[in-house]
C-alpha cells in the first residue's frame, strides 16, 4: 500500500503525457459531438466514489443532470431502462465485475452512449462499452485501492473539461494547472503529519468523515479506507447531512475528519466545523488553511476546488496506512477481502 501511494505523482504525470491525454481528448470530443442530454454513472466501492466526483463535475461544469444506476435492477430483476440520449459511464479499477458490465451492455442495447473508465482496457467492462478510457495507473499491489482511485479522478476531470471545451482538448489555463499536479502530489506526500495523527487515533472506536461538494467523495473514500485497513467503523456524511441529525452523536470521543478546501464547498464546511466545535468534537481538517474550531490540520497545497480531491485524499491514504500499522493490522491483506470483487 505504501508503494502504491508513493506512485501517484508519477501516475498523474503518465496520464497527462501526450499519448494518454490525446486518447482522453478523442473520447471527450466524441461525447461532445454526440451531445447526451443526461449522464448516468455506475461503480462500486472506491470507483463509486470516483464516479461521485465525476457526477459533481458533470452537473457543475457541463450543466447536465446526473443519476447513479442501480445495477441490481438490471442484473437481478431484469429491468431494461430506456437510456436513449443518455451517456452511461461505468467506472471500475479492474473492469471485471459482472453487474457493472451488465449495466453497460443493457444501456448500449437500449440507446445509450456507453463509456468505460478502467485500469484494464481489455476488461469485460471496456469490451462492453462503445468508448473506453484507460486510467493508466499500472499494476496496483495492495487490496486497498489508492493510485487507481486518483487516476480515475484525473481521467474524469480531463474528460469533463474536454467535453466542456467541445473539441476534447483541455484549455491552456486548465492544462497549465494540471501539469503542476505531479509536483503538488509529491509535496503533499512528503508531509508526515498523518503518521503522527495515526498515533492519536490508535484507540478510537469509531470516526466520522465529512465534506461538501467536490470534497464529499473524499470523505466517503476516506471512510472506506479506514474501514478496510483498520477495521475501524467510519461514518461518512456530507456536511449538510451531518447537521440534519448525525451531529447529535458527535462528542470528544468521536474524531471527525473534515475536508475543508477553497470555493463554495469549503466555505460552507467552515460553519459545520463551528457546530462540531460547539459539541467539543475532536475535529481535524484537511485543507490549505487553518479553520476556526478545529484541533488540527492535515495540510495540502491550495488549488482550485475542482482539483482538490486529487490532493486531499493523499494524506488521508497515509493516515489509513499508518493507523492500520499502529493498531497492529496488515493493510496489504485486509481480512475477507480480495483485490477484484465480483457481484451480480
LUMNUFI-781632 format. One line per field, with one value per residue: residue number from 1; residue in three letters; x, y, z of N, C-alpha, C in turn. Coordinates in steps of 0.2 Angstrom, whole numbers, padded with zeros to 4 digits. Each point is the difference from the previous one (the first is absolute). Layout:
// LUMNUFI-781632
k = [NUM,...]
r = [ALA,...]
nu = [X,...]
nv = [Y,...]
nw = [Z,...]
cau = [X,...]
cav = [Y,...]
caw = [Z,...]
cu = [X,...]
cv = [Y,...]
cw = [Z,...]
This chain:
// LUMNUFI-781632
k = [1,2,3,4,5,6,7,8,9,10,11,12,13,14,15,16,17,18,19,20,21,22,23,24,25,26,27,28,29,30,31,32,33,34,35,36,37,38,39,40,41,42,43,44,45,46,47,48,49,50,51,52,53,54,55,56,57,58,59,60,61,62,63,64,65,66,67,68,69,70,71,72,73,74,75,76,77,78,79,80,81,82,83,84,85,86,87,88,89,90,91,92,93,94,95,96,97,98,99,100,101,102,103,104,105,106,107,108,109,110,111,112,113,114,115,116,117,118,119,120,121,122,123,124,125,126,127,128,129,130,131,132,133,134,135,136,137,138,139,140,141,142,143,144,145,146,147,148,149,150,151,152,153,154,155,156,157,158,159,160,161,162,163,164,165,166,167,168,169,170,171,172,173,174,175,176,177,178,179,180,181,182,183,184,185,186,187,188,189,190,191,192,193,194,195,196,197,198,199,200,201,202,203,204,205,206,207,208,209,210,211,212,213,214,215,216,217,218,219,220,221,222,223,224,225,226,227,228,229,230,231,232,233,234,235,236,237,238,239,240,241,242,243,244,245,246,247,248,249,250,251,252,253,254,255,256,257,258,259,260,261,262,263,264,265,266,267,268,269,270,271,272,273,274,275,276,277,278,279,280,281,282,283,284,285,286,287,288,289,290,291,292,293,294,295,296,297,298,299,300,301,302,303,304,305,306,307,308,309,310,311,312,313,314,315,316,317,318,319,320,321,322,323,324,325,326,327,328,329,330,331,332,333,334,335,336,337,338,339,340,341,342,343,344]
r = [UNK,UNK,UNK,UNK,UNK,UNK,UNK,UNK,UNK,UNK,UNK,UNK,UNK,UNK,UNK,UNK,UNK,UNK,UNK,UNK,UNK,UNK,UNK,UNK,UNK,UNK,UNK,UNK,UNK,UNK,UNK,UNK,UNK,UNK,UNK,UNK,UNK,UNK,UNK,UNK,UNK,UNK,UNK,UNK,UNK,UNK,UNK,UNK,UNK,UNK,UNK,UNK,UNK,UNK,UNK,UNK,UNK,UNK,UNK,UNK,UNK,UNK,UNK,UNK,UNK,UNK,UNK,UNK,UNK,UNK,UNK,UNK,UNK,UNK,UNK,UNK,UNK,UNK,UNK,UNK,UNK,UNK,UNK,UNK,UNK,UNK,UNK,UNK,UNK,UNK,UNK,UNK,UNK,UNK,UNK,UNK,UNK,UNK,UNK,UNK,UNK,UNK,UNK,UNK,UNK,UNK,UNK,UNK,UNK,UNK,UNK,UNK,UNK,UNK,UNK,UNK,UNK,UNK,UNK,UNK,UNK,UNK,UNK,UNK,UNK,UNK,UNK,UNK,UNK,UNK,UNK,UNK,UNK,UNK,UNK,UNK,UNK,UNK,UNK,UNK,UNK,UNK,UNK,UNK,UNK,UNK,UNK,UNK,UNK,UNK,UNK,UNK,UNK,UNK,UNK,UNK,UNK,UNK,UNK,UNK,UNK,UNK,UNK,UNK,UNK,UNK,UNK,UNK,UNK,UNK,UNK,UNK,UNK,UNK,UNK,UNK,UNK,UNK,UNK,UNK,UNK,UNK,UNK,UNK,UNK,UNK,UNK,UNK,UNK,UNK,UNK,UNK,UNK,UNK,UNK,UNK,UNK,UNK,UNK,UNK,UNK,UNK,UNK,UNK,UNK,UNK,UNK,UNK,UNK,UNK,UNK,UNK,UNK,UNK,UNK,UNK,UNK,UNK,UNK,UNK,UNK,UNK,UNK,UNK,UNK,UNK,UNK,UNK,UNK,UNK,UNK,UNK,UNK,UNK,UNK,UNK,UNK,UNK,UNK,UNK,UNK,UNK,UNK,UNK,UNK,UNK,UNK,UNK,UNK,UNK,UNK,UNK,UNK,UNK,UNK,UNK,UNK,UNK,UNK,UNK,UNK,UNK,UNK,UNK,UNK,UNK,UNK,UNK,UNK,UNK,UNK,UNK,UNK,UNK,UNK,UNK,UNK,UNK,UNK,UNK,UNK,UNK,UNK,UNK,UNK,UNK,UNK,UNK,UNK,UNK,UNK,UNK,UNK,UNK,UNK,UNK,UNK,UNK,UNK,UNK,UNK,UNK,UNK,UNK,UNK,UNK,UNK,UNK,UNK,UNK,UNK,UNK,UNK,UNK,UNK,UNK,UNK,UNK,UNK,UNK,UNK,UNK,UNK,UNK,UNK,UNK,UNK,UNK,UNK,UNK,UNK,UNK,UNK,UNK,UNK,UNK,UNK,UNK,UNK,UNK,UNK,UNK,UNK,UNK]
nu = [0004,0006,0002,-0006,0000,0006,-0003,-0004,0006,0004,-0005,0000,0007,0000,-0005,0004,0004,0003,0003,0000,0003,0003,0001,0001,0004,0002,0000,0003,0003,0000,0000,0004,0002,-0001,0002,0002,-0006,0003,0002,0001,0002,0004,0000,0006,-0001,0007,-0001,-0005,0005,0004,-0005,0000,0007,-0001,-0005,0004,0006,-0004,-0003,0005,0004,-0004,-0002,0002,-0007,0002,0000,-0001,0003,-0005,0006,-0002,-0003,0006,0005,-0004,-0003,0005,0000,-0003,0003,-0004,0006,-0005,0005,0001,0005,0002,0002,0003,0001,0005,0003,-0003,-0006,0000,-0003,-0004,-0001,0006,0003,-0004,0001,0006,-0001,-0005,0004,0005,-0003,-0001,0005,0004,0004,0004,0002,0006,0001,0005,0003,-0005,0004,0002,-0003,-0004,0001,0007,0000,-0004,0005,-0003,0001,0006,0001,0007,0000,0003,-0003,0000,0004,-0005,0005,-0001,-0004,0002,-0004,0005,0005,-0004,-0001,0006,0002,-0005,0002,0006,-0001,-0004,0004,0005,-0004,-0002,0006,0002,-0005,0001,0006,-0003,0006,-0002,0003,0004,-0004,0004,-0004,-0005,0003,0001,-0006,-0003,0004,-0003,-0005,0004,0002,-0006,-0001,0005,-0002,-0006,0003,0004,-0006,0003,-0004,-0002,0007,0001,-0005,0003,0005,-0002,-0001,0005,-0003,-0001,-0006,0000,-0002,0000,-0002,0001,-0004,0001,-0005,0005,0000,-0007,0002,0004,-0005,-0003,0005,0000,-0006,0000,0005,-0003,-0005,0002,0004,-0004,-0005,0001,-0005,-0001,-0004,-0003,0000,-0005,0003,-0004,0001,0006,-0002,-0003,0004,0004,-0001,-0006,0003,0002,0006,0003,-0004,-0003,0006,0001,0000,0001,-0002,0004,-0002,0002,-0003,-0006,0003,0006,-0003,-0004,0005,0002,-0006,0002,0006,-0003,-0005,0005,0003,-0006,0001,0006,-0002,0003,0000,0002,0002,-0002,0005,0000,-0006,0002,-0004,-0004,0002,0005,0002,-0001,0005,-0002,0006,-0004,0003,0000,-0006,-0002,-0006,0000,0006,-0003,-0005,0003,0000,-0007,-0001,0005,-0001,-0006,0002,0004,-0005,-0003,0005,0002,-0006,-0001,0006,-0002,-0005,0006,-0002,-0002,0001,0005,-0002,-0005,-0002,-0001,0006,-0002,0005,-0002,-0005,-0003,-0005,-0006]
nv = [-0006,0000,-0005,-0002,0002,-0002,-0005,0003,0004,-0006,-0003,0006,0000,-0007,0001,0005,-0005,0001,-0006,0000,0006,-0002,-0006,0003,0004,-0006,-0003,0005,0000,-0007,0000,0005,-0004,-0005,0005,-0004,-0001,-0006,-0002,-0006,0000,-0005,-0002,-0003,0001,-0001,-0004,-0001,0001,-0003,-0004,0000,0000,-0005,-0002,0002,-0003,-0006,0000,0001,-0004,-0005,0001,-0006,-0003,-0002,-0007,-0004,-0005,-0004,-0003,-0001,0006,0000,-0002,0002,0005,0000,0005,0003,0005,0005,-0002,0001,0003,-0005,0004,-0006,0001,-0006,0000,-0002,-0002,-0006,0003,-0003,0004,-0006,0003,0003,-0006,-0003,0005,0000,-0007,0000,0005,-0004,-0005,0004,0001,-0002,0005,-0005,0001,-0003,0002,-0003,-0004,-0003,0003,-0006,0003,-0004,0004,0000,-0006,0000,0005,0005,0003,0001,0001,-0001,-0002,-0005,-0003,-0005,-0005,-0001,0000,0005,-0004,0004,0003,0002,-0002,-0005,0001,0002,-0005,-0003,0003,0000,-0006,0000,0003,-0003,-0005,0002,0002,-0006,-0003,0003,-0002,-0006,0001,-0001,0006,0000,0005,0005,0004,-0004,0000,0006,0000,-0004,0004,0004,-0004,-0003,0007,0002,-0005,0001,0006,-0002,-0004,0005,0003,0000,0006,-0003,-0002,0006,0002,-0004,0003,0006,-0003,-0002,0003,0004,0001,0006,0002,0006,0000,0006,0002,0005,-0001,0003,0002,0000,-0001,0005,0003,-0002,0002,0005,0000,-0001,0004,0004,-0001,0001,0004,0003,-0002,0007,-0001,0002,0005,0001,0007,0002,0006,0001,-0006,0002,0006,-0004,0000,-0003,0007,-0003,-0004,0006,-0001,0001,-0005,0004,-0002,0007,-0003,0006,-0002,0005,0001,0002,0006,0000,-0006,0002,0005,-0004,-0003,0006,0000,-0006,0002,0006,-0003,-0003,0005,0003,-0006,0004,0000,-0005,0006,-0004,0005,0000,0004,0006,0001,0003,-0004,0005,-0003,-0001,-0006,0000,-0001,-0003,0002,0003,0000,0007,-0003,0000,0002,0000,0003,0003,-0004,0002,0005,0001,-0005,0003,0005,-0001,-0001,0004,0004,-0003,0001,0005,0001,-0003,0003,0006,-0002,-0001,0004,-0004,0006,-0004,-0002,0005,-0002,-0005,0004,0001,0000,-0005,0004,-0005,0004,-0003]
nw = [0000,0004,-0003,0000,0007,0001,-0003,0004,0002,-0001,0003,0003,0001,0001,0004,0002,-0001,-0006,0001,0007,0000,-0005,0003,0006,-0003,-0003,0006,0003,-0005,0000,0007,-0001,-0005,0004,0004,0004,0001,0002,0006,0000,0006,-0001,0006,0003,0007,0000,-0005,0004,0004,-0004,-0001,0006,0000,-0004,0005,0005,-0003,-0002,0006,0003,-0003,0000,0006,0000,0001,0006,-0002,0005,-0004,0000,0001,0006,-0002,-0003,0005,0005,-0002,-0004,0003,-0004,0004,-0003,-0003,-0004,-0004,0003,0004,0000,0005,-0001,0007,-0002,0005,0002,0000,0006,0003,0000,0006,0001,-0002,0004,0004,-0001,0001,0006,0003,-0002,0002,0006,-0003,0005,0001,-0001,0007,-0001,0007,-0002,0005,-0003,-0006,0002,0005,0003,0005,-0001,0000,0005,0001,-0003,0005,0000,0006,-0002,0007,-0003,0005,-0004,0001,0003,0005,0003,0004,0005,-0004,-0003,-0003,0000,0007,0001,-0003,0003,0006,-0001,-0002,0005,0004,-0003,0001,0006,0002,-0003,0003,0005,-0002,-0001,0000,0006,-0002,0005,0003,-0003,0003,-0002,-0006,0001,0003,-0005,-0004,0004,-0002,-0005,0000,-0001,-0004,-0003,0000,-0002,-0004,-0001,0001,0006,-0001,-0005,0000,0001,-0005,-0003,0003,-0001,-0006,0003,0005,-0006,0002,-0002,-0006,-0001,-0006,-0002,-0005,-0004,-0005,-0003,0007,-0002,-0006,0002,0003,-0006,-0005,0004,0001,-0006,-0001,0005,-0003,-0006,0002,0004,-0005,-0001,0004,-0006,0002,-0006,0001,-0004,-0001,-0005,-0002,0001,-0003,-0004,0006,-0004,0000,0002,-0004,-0002,0002,0005,0001,-0004,-0002,-0002,-0006,-0001,-0006,0001,-0006,-0006,-0001,-0003,-0003,-0001,-0003,-0003,-0001,-0001,-0002,-0004,-0002,-0001,-0004,-0004,-0001,-0002,-0003,-0001,-0006,-0001,-0003,-0005,-0003,-0006,-0001,-0004,0004,0005,0004,0001,0006,-0005,0002,-0006,-0004,-0005,-0001,-0005,-0006,0000,-0003,-0007,0002,-0006,0001,0005,-0003,-0005,0004,0001,-0005,-0002,0004,-0003,-0006,0001,0002,-0005,-0004,0003,-0001,-0006,-0001,0002,-0003,-0003,-0005,-0005,-0002,-0001,0005,-0001,0006,-0003,-0002,-0007,-0004,-0003,0001,-0001,-0002,0002]
cau = [-0004,0004,0003,-0005,-0001,0006,0000,-0005,0002,0002,-0006,-0003,0004,-0002,-0007,0001,0005,-0003,-0004,-0006,-0005,-0003,-0005,-0006,-0003,-0004,-0006,-0004,-0002,-0005,-0005,-0003,-0003,-0006,-0004,-0005,-0005,0001,0006,0000,0006,0000,0007,-0001,0006,0004,-0002,-0006,0002,0003,-0006,-0003,0004,-0001,-0007,0001,0003,-0005,-0006,0003,0004,-0003,-0007,-0004,-0002,0003,-0003,0004,-0004,-0001,0002,-0005,-0006,0001,0003,-0004,-0007,-0001,-0002,0003,-0002,0001,0006,0000,0002,0004,0007,0000,0008,0002,0007,0003,0008,0002,-0004,-0001,-0006,-0005,-0006,0002,0000,-0007,-0003,0002,-0002,-0007,-0001,0002,-0005,-0006,0001,0004,0007,0003,0007,0003,0006,0003,0007,0001,-0004,-0002,-0005,-0007,-0004,0002,-0003,-0007,-0002,0002,0007,0004,0006,0004,0002,0007,0003,0005,-0002,-0001,0002,-0004,-0007,-0003,0001,0002,0002,-0005,-0005,0001,0001,-0007,-0002,0004,-0003,-0007,0001,0002,-0006,-0006,0002,0000,-0007,-0002,0004,-0004,0004,0004,0007,0000,0002,0007,0000,-0001,0006,0005,-0001,0001,0007,0004,-0002,0005,0004,-0004,-0001,0007,0001,-0005,0002,0006,-0002,-0001,-0005,-0004,0003,-0001,-0007,-0002,0001,-0006,-0007,0002,-0005,-0007,-0005,-0004,0002,-0005,0003,-0005,0002,-0006,0002,0006,0004,-0004,0003,0006,-0002,-0003,0005,0004,-0004,0001,0007,0001,-0004,0003,0007,0001,-0006,-0002,-0007,0000,-0006,0002,-0005,0001,-0001,-0007,-0003,0003,-0004,-0007,-0001,0006,0004,-0001,0004,0006,0002,0007,0003,-0001,0004,-0003,0005,-0004,0004,-0002,0004,-0002,-0006,-0006,-0001,0004,-0003,-0006,0003,0003,-0005,-0001,0006,-0002,-0005,0003,0004,-0005,-0001,0006,0002,0007,0000,0006,-0002,0005,0000,0006,0000,-0003,-0007,-0002,-0004,0003,0005,0006,-0001,0004,0001,0001,0001,-0006,-0001,-0007,-0005,-0001,0006,0001,-0001,0006,0005,-0002,0000,0007,0002,-0005,0003,0006,-0003,-0003,0006,0003,-0005,0000,0006,0000,-0005,0003,-0004,0004,-0004,0001,-0004,-0006,-0003,-0006,-0001,0004,0001,-0006,-0006,-0005,-0007,-0005]
cav = [0006,0006,0001,0002,0007,0004,0001,0004,0005,-0002,-0002,0006,0002,-0005,0001,0006,0000,0001,-0006,-0001,0006,0000,-0005,0002,0006,-0003,-0002,0006,0003,-0004,0002,0007,0000,-0003,0005,-0004,0004,-0001,-0004,-0005,-0003,-0006,-0002,-0003,0001,0006,0003,0003,0006,0003,0002,0005,0006,0001,0002,0007,0004,0000,0005,0007,0002,-0002,0002,-0006,-0003,-0007,-0005,-0006,-0006,-0005,-0006,-0006,0000,-0003,-0006,-0004,0001,0000,0007,0003,0007,0003,0005,0004,0007,0000,-0003,-0005,0000,-0005,0001,-0007,-0001,-0006,-0001,-0008,-0002,-0001,0005,0006,-0002,-0002,0006,0003,-0003,0002,0007,0001,-0003,0004,0007,0004,0000,-0003,0001,-0003,0003,-0006,-0001,-0006,0001,-0006,-0003,-0001,0007,0004,-0004,0001,0007,0003,0004,-0002,0004,-0003,0005,-0001,0000,-0006,-0005,0002,-0006,0000,-0001,0007,0004,0007,0003,-0001,0005,0007,-0001,0001,0007,0004,-0002,0003,0007,0001,-0002,0005,0007,-0001,0001,0007,0004,-0001,-0004,-0005,0002,0004,0007,0001,0002,-0006,-0005,0003,-0001,-0007,-0002,0001,-0005,-0004,0003,0002,-0007,-0001,0004,-0002,-0007,0001,0002,-0006,0001,-0006,-0005,0002,-0001,-0007,-0002,0003,-0004,-0008,-0004,0002,-0005,0002,0006,0003,0004,0004,0005,0002,0001,-0004,-0003,-0006,-0006,-0001,-0002,-0007,-0004,-0001,-0005,-0007,-0002,-0001,-0006,-0006,-0001,0000,-0002,0005,0002,0007,0002,0005,0004,0007,0004,0002,-0006,-0001,0004,-0002,-0006,-0003,0004,-0001,-0005,0002,0002,0000,-0007,-0002,0004,0002,0003,0005,0003,0007,0003,0007,0000,0000,-0006,0001,0005,-0003,-0005,0004,0001,-0006,-0001,0004,-0004,-0006,0003,0001,-0006,-0002,-0006,0000,0001,0001,0002,-0002,0006,0004,0005,-0002,0002,0001,-0005,-0006,-0001,-0002,0001,-0004,0006,-0002,0006,0003,0000,0001,-0005,-0006,-0004,-0002,-0007,-0004,0001,0000,-0007,-0002,-0001,-0004,-0007,-0001,-0001,-0006,-0005,0001,-0002,-0007,-0003,0002,-0004,-0007,-0004,0000,0004,-0004,-0006,0000,-0007,-0001,0004,-0002,0006,0000,-0002,-0001,0000,0000]
caw = [0000,0000,-0007,-0004,0001,-0002,-0008,-0003,-0004,-0006,-0003,-0002,-0006,-0005,-0003,-0003,-0006,-0006,-0003,0003,0000,-0007,-0001,0004,-0004,-0006,0003,0002,-0006,-0002,0004,-0002,-0007,0001,0004,0005,0004,0007,0002,0005,0002,0004,0003,0006,0004,-0002,-0006,0001,0003,-0006,-0004,0004,-0002,-0007,0000,0002,-0006,-0005,0001,0001,-0006,-0007,0000,-0002,0005,0001,0005,0001,-0002,0005,-0004,0002,-0003,-0006,0000,0004,-0001,-0007,-0002,-0006,0000,-0006,0001,-0006,0001,0006,0000,0006,0002,0005,0002,0003,0000,-0004,-0006,-0001,0004,-0005,0000,-0004,-0008,-0002,0000,-0007,-0006,-0001,-0002,-0007,-0003,0000,-0003,0003,-0001,0006,0001,0005,0003,0004,-0001,-0004,-0006,-0003,0005,-0003,0000,-0006,-0006,0000,-0001,-0006,0001,0006,0002,0004,0005,0000,0006,0001,0004,0007,0004,0006,0000,0000,-0006,0001,-0006,-0005,0001,-0002,-0007,-0002,0001,-0005,-0006,0000,-0001,-0006,-0005,0001,-0003,-0007,-0002,0001,-0005,-0006,-0005,0004,0002,0006,-0001,0002,0007,0003,-0001,0004,0007,0001,-0001,0007,0005,0003,0005,0006,0004,0004,0006,0005,0003,0004,0007,0004,0005,0000,0004,0007,0002,0000,0007,0004,-0001,0000,0004,-0001,-0001,-0006,-0003,-0005,-0006,-0003,-0005,-0004,-0007,-0003,0005,0003,-0002,0004,0007,0000,-0001,0006,0004,-0003,0001,0007,0001,-0003,0003,0007,0003,0004,-0002,-0002,-0003,-0004,-0001,-0003,0006,0001,0003,0007,0005,0000,0005,0002,0004,0007,0002,0000,0007,0001,-0002,-0007,-0004,-0006,-0006,-0004,-0006,-0001,-0005,-0002,-0004,0004,0005,0006,0004,0004,0005,0006,0005,0003,0005,0006,0004,0004,0006,0006,0003,0003,-0004,-0002,-0007,-0004,-0007,-0005,-0004,0000,0005,0007,0000,0007,0003,-0001,0005,-0004,-0007,-0004,-0005,-0007,-0004,-0002,-0007,-0001,0004,-0004,0000,0007,0002,-0002,0005,0007,0002,0001,0007,0003,-0002,0005,0006,0000,0000,0006,0006,0000,0003,0007,0004,-0001,-0005,-0007,-0005,-0007,0000,0004,0001,-0004,-0006,-0005,-0004,-0005,0002,-0005,0002,-0005]
cu = [0004,0003,-0005,-0002,0005,0000,-0005,0002,0002,-0007,-0003,0004,-0002,-0006,0000,0004,-0004,-0005,-0006,-0005,-0003,-0005,-0007,-0003,-0004,-0007,-0004,-0003,-0006,-0006,-0003,-0003,-0007,-0005,-0005,-0004,0001,0005,-0002,0006,-0001,0007,-0002,0006,0003,-0002,-0006,0001,0003,-0006,-0004,0003,-0002,-0007,0000,0002,-0005,-0005,0003,0003,-0004,-0008,-0005,-0002,0003,-0003,0005,-0005,0000,0001,-0005,-0006,0001,0002,-0004,-0007,-0002,-0002,0004,-0002,0002,0005,0001,0003,0005,0007,0000,0008,0001,0007,0002,0007,0001,-0005,-0003,-0007,-0006,-0006,0001,0000,-0008,-0003,0002,-0002,-0007,0000,0002,-0006,-0007,0002,0005,0007,0003,0008,0003,0006,0003,0008,0002,-0004,-0002,-0005,-0007,-0003,0002,-0003,-0007,-0002,0002,0006,0003,0006,0004,0003,0008,0003,0006,-0003,-0001,0000,-0005,-0007,-0004,0002,0003,0002,-0005,-0006,0002,0001,-0007,-0003,0003,-0003,-0007,0001,0002,-0005,-0005,0003,0001,-0006,-0002,0003,-0003,0005,0005,0006,-0001,0002,0007,0000,-0001,0006,0006,-0001,0001,0007,0004,-0002,0005,0005,-0004,-0002,0007,0000,-0005,0002,0006,-0001,-0002,-0005,-0005,0002,-0001,-0007,-0002,0001,-0005,-0006,0001,-0006,-0007,-0004,-0005,0003,-0005,0005,-0005,0004,-0007,0003,0005,0003,-0004,0003,0006,-0002,-0003,0006,0005,-0003,0001,0007,0001,-0004,0004,0007,0000,-0006,-0004,-0007,0001,-0006,0002,-0007,0002,0000,-0007,-0004,0002,-0004,-0007,-0001,0006,0005,-0001,0004,0008,0002,0008,0003,-0001,0004,-0004,0005,-0004,0004,-0003,0005,-0002,-0007,-0006,-0001,0004,-0002,-0006,0003,0002,-0006,-0002,0005,-0002,-0005,0003,0004,-0004,-0002,0006,0003,0008,0001,0007,-0002,0005,-0001,0006,0001,-0003,-0008,-0001,-0004,0003,0006,0007,-0001,0005,0001,0001,0001,-0007,-0001,-0007,-0004,-0001,0006,0001,0000,0007,0006,-0002,0000,0007,0002,-0005,0002,0006,-0003,-0003,0005,0003,-0004,0000,0006,0000,-0005,0002,-0004,0005,-0004,0001,-0005,-0006,-0004,-0007,-0001,0005,0001,-0006,-0006,-0006,-0006,-0005,-0006]
cv = [0006,0001,0002,0008,0004,0001,0005,0006,-0002,-0002,0006,0002,-0004,0002,0007,0000,0000,-0006,0000,0006,0000,-0005,0003,0006,-0003,-0002,0006,0003,-0003,0001,0006,0000,-0004,0003,-0004,0005,-0001,-0005,-0005,-0003,-0007,-0002,-0004,0002,0007,0003,0003,0007,0005,0002,0006,0007,0002,0003,0008,0004,0001,0005,0007,0003,0000,0002,-0006,-0003,-0007,-0004,-0005,-0006,-0005,-0006,-0006,0001,-0003,-0007,-0005,0000,0000,0007,0002,0007,0002,0006,0004,0007,0000,-0003,-0004,-0001,-0005,0002,-0006,0000,-0006,-0001,-0007,-0001,0000,0004,0006,-0001,0000,0007,0004,-0004,0001,0007,0001,-0003,0004,0008,0004,0001,-0002,0001,-0004,0003,-0005,0000,-0006,0001,-0006,-0004,-0001,0007,0004,-0003,0002,0007,0002,0004,-0002,0005,-0004,0005,-0001,0001,-0005,-0005,0002,-0006,-0001,-0001,0007,0004,0007,0003,-0001,0006,0007,0000,0001,0007,0004,-0002,0003,0008,0002,-0001,0006,0006,0000,0000,0007,0005,-0001,-0004,-0005,0002,0004,0007,0001,0001,-0007,-0005,0003,-0002,-0008,-0003,0001,-0006,-0005,0002,0001,-0007,-0002,0004,-0002,-0007,0001,0002,-0007,0001,-0006,-0005,0002,0000,-0007,-0003,0003,-0004,-0007,-0003,0002,-0006,0001,0007,0003,0004,0004,0005,0002,0002,-0005,-0004,-0006,-0007,-0002,-0003,-0007,-0005,-0001,-0004,-0007,-0002,-0002,-0007,-0007,-0001,0000,-0003,0004,0003,0008,0002,0006,0004,0006,0005,0002,-0006,-0001,0005,-0002,-0007,-0003,0004,-0002,-0006,0002,0002,0000,-0007,-0002,0005,0001,0002,0004,0003,0007,0003,0007,-0001,-0001,-0006,0001,0006,-0002,-0005,0004,0001,-0007,-0001,0004,-0004,-0006,0003,0001,-0006,-0003,-0007,0001,0000,0002,0002,-0002,0006,0004,0005,-0002,0002,0001,-0005,-0007,-0001,-0002,0000,-0005,0005,-0003,0007,0003,0000,0002,-0006,-0006,-0005,-0003,-0007,-0004,0001,-0001,-0007,-0003,-0001,-0004,-0008,-0001,-0001,-0007,-0006,0001,-0002,-0008,-0003,0001,-0005,-0008,-0004,0000,0003,-0003,-0006,0000,-0006,0000,0003,-0003,0007,0001,-0003,-0001,-0001,0000,0005]
cw = [0000,-0007,-0005,0001,-0003,-0008,-0003,-0003,-0007,-0004,-0003,-0007,-0006,-0004,-0004,-0006,-0006,-0002,0004,0000,-0007,0000,0004,-0004,-0006,0003,0001,-0006,-0003,0004,-0001,-0006,0001,0004,0005,0004,0008,0000,0005,0002,0004,0002,0007,0004,-0001,-0007,0000,0003,-0006,-0004,0003,-0002,-0007,-0001,0001,-0006,-0005,0001,0000,-0006,-0007,0001,-0001,0006,0001,0005,0001,-0001,0006,-0004,0001,-0004,-0007,0000,0004,-0002,-0008,-0003,-0007,-0001,-0007,0001,-0006,0002,0007,-0001,0006,0001,0005,0002,0005,0000,-0005,-0006,0000,0004,-0005,0001,-0004,-0007,-0002,-0001,-0007,-0006,-0002,-0002,-0008,-0005,-0001,-0002,0003,-0004,0006,0000,0006,0002,0004,-0001,-0004,-0006,-0004,0004,-0003,0000,-0006,-0007,-0001,-0002,-0007,0000,0007,0002,0005,0005,0001,0007,0001,0005,0008,0004,0006,-0001,0000,-0005,0002,-0007,-0006,0001,-0002,-0008,-0003,0000,-0006,-0007,-0001,-0001,-0007,-0005,0000,-0003,-0007,-0004,0000,-0005,-0007,-0005,0004,0003,0006,-0002,0003,0008,0004,0000,0004,0007,0001,0000,0007,0005,0002,0005,0006,0004,0003,0006,0005,0004,0004,0008,0004,0006,0001,0004,0008,0003,0001,0008,0004,-0001,0001,0004,-0001,-0002,-0006,-0002,-0005,-0005,-0003,-0005,-0004,-0007,-0002,0005,0003,-0002,0004,0006,0000,-0001,0006,0005,-0002,0002,0007,0002,-0002,0002,0007,0004,0005,-0003,-0002,-0004,-0004,-0002,-0004,0006,0001,0003,0008,0005,0000,0004,0002,0005,0007,0003,0001,0008,0000,-0002,-0007,-0005,-0007,-0005,-0004,-0006,-0001,-0005,-0002,-0004,0004,0005,0006,0005,0004,0006,0006,0005,0003,0006,0007,0004,0004,0006,0006,0004,0003,-0004,-0002,-0007,-0003,-0007,-0005,-0005,0000,0005,0007,0000,0008,0003,0000,0004,-0004,-0008,-0004,-0006,-0007,-0004,-0002,-0007,-0001,0003,-0005,0000,0007,0002,-0002,0005,0007,0003,0002,0007,0004,-0001,0005,0007,0001,0001,0007,0006,0000,0003,0007,0004,-0001,-0006,-0006,-0005,-0007,0000,0004,0000,-0004,-0007,-0005,-0005,-0005,0004,-0005,0003,-0006,0002]
